């Protein structure tokens, strides 16, 4: 089916989950504790309508730590997708790392295996894509992939801005989406 979304099938916006599109609840282990930030659906819908694939890449070490299961994570992600859909927004794919930080896996950000897998699955042109996150590890991963990077700045801490290549510092996800569309 052809449409506006097919115009840039090779372009994506990779979003971190916790602290970027949703409240950062430490080891969020229940769907009822998952809360989207205001403006997230509007931001994602803007990106959808502009033809970007919207892909969530998230570290979820709570699985390895035994705080929740992959089944519970799936329920949380279904809740996220359902809430976004109510406002006409769509996540194209979700990739997560279930490993503990000490496991040394290739998929835990700032490593890039999940980005590479998404690229293979969706034929992503990383040089024309963006990574949006609230932590240095998101920005570092985006830089490794050759993406433009956007930091959601929730604090006065400038260490991330100073230590990693950040293309834009956004107040929130809606600000990030508007900048991406103006940078396009």
C-alpha positions, 0 to 999 in steps of 0.5 A: 500500500503506497502512501505518505509513510512510504516516501522515506522508508529508509529514514527513522527516528529511534526513540529511547523509552524511559525518560524520553517518551515515558516517565522513568519509573525504575524497573517499571514492572507493571503496565499501570505504572507506565505513563507516557509524557504529555505530547508524545502521541502528537510528536510521534504522529508528526513523525509518522505523517512526515514519513519517518519510521518510529522505532523504540530501542530500550535497555530493560535490565529489569528482566535479567534482574528478575524484576519482571518478565518478557511477558510483562514487558510485552504487556507494557509495550502493548499499553504504550502502543494502544495509548498512542493509537488512540491519538493516531500515532504509531510505533513501527517497531520496538527492540529491547535489551533484556540483559544485565549491564555486566553481561557484556552483550552487544545489544545494550546501549550504547552498543549498537546491535539493536540499531543494526537489527532494526536497520536490517529489518527495515532498510534504514539509512542511518545517515538520514536518521535520528536518535532521541534520548535522555541519556549519554548512552543514547547519544553515544549509540546514535553517534556510532550509527552515524545518526543525528542526535537529540538529547531530551534535557530534564536537568541542569546537568550539562555533562551529557551535552559536553561529553557526547556529540549532541545535534540538538538539546530538546525540552521534550519529545514534541520539541525534538520532533519539531526540530527533526522536521525543521532539520529535514 
